[in-house]
Amino acid sequence: MQFSGNGFSFPLGEKTYIMGIVNVTPDSFSDGGQYLDPERAVAHALRLQQEGADLIDIGAQSTRPGFTPVSSSEEWERLRPVLEGLSGKLSVPVSVDTFYPDVAEQALKAGAHIINDITGGKEEAMFTIAARCQAGLILMHPGDAADTAQYAGSRDIGQAVHDFLLAAAEKALAKGVTAQQICLDPGIGFGKTMEQNRALLLSKTARAEGYAYLVGASRKRVTVDACPAPPDQRVGGTVAAHTLAQLAGADILRVHDVFEAAQAARLTDAVLRETGFSL
């Protein structure tokens, strides 16, 4: 099994892949404004590749709790110079974090390889674009789609996420996207309680078989629930959260601190491979 499309291919089960985050925004919760300048964003993406990123995810609007969406035109104006600046300089695929089909299409034409849609395919045009461009397509559980608030605790959240993601994947397949192009994300931190977020880190139920699976808990509140710290001091909690997800079978980890994440993931991969440990 593999996650592939538009010129890239990641065999699954051989290693855990690291997705490095580049936020081209003034207001992201973790590093707002730090990489809004295109030249700094390009330099950061290249640095993340050197630190061990297997793919780079570029986002041009914050999706922090309570965020106010920017227009598709403003989002594209932030993305365009970064994609242009990276053209021919990266050896790893580029993912664009957007829920706007027109932005996704322009980004793919500008050299991106993957669409990362936090709405889980709310706009079905995303499926058509991914199919036509043979691009990778990450579909996330957005939290409100399955009304996770109805679950008092963590016991049923894995099944709710699984059902939503499987339905989203089936919609994509119906539009011509192949299973190899699809990656599913449980949406840690999106519309879920802290207990539900923790349960999803180690959940095997949430994953829909036959598709790549991505977990992104980097610097989110779930990583420091027991001992609060500002976002740039959450590396330890992030590594712990992602190691749990790795034990549960995550194929890709979406992170800010690539060097530390890659180091931890490589060790965990080696131990799991050599000992045959499984939950």
ABEGO torsion letter per residue (X at the ends): XBBBEGGBBBBBGABBBBBBBBBBBAABAAABGAAABAAAAAAAAAAAAAAGBABBBBBABBABBGBBBBBAAAAAAAAAAAAAAABGABABBBBBBBABAAAAAAAAAAGBABBBBAAGGABAAAAAAAAAAGBBBBBBBAGAAAGAAABABAAAAAAAAAAAAAAAAAAAAAAGBBAAABBBBAGBGBGBBAAAAAAAAABAAABBBGBBBBBBABGBAAAAAABBBBAAAAAAAAAAAAAAAAAAGBABBBBABAAAAAAAAAAAAAAAAAAGBBX
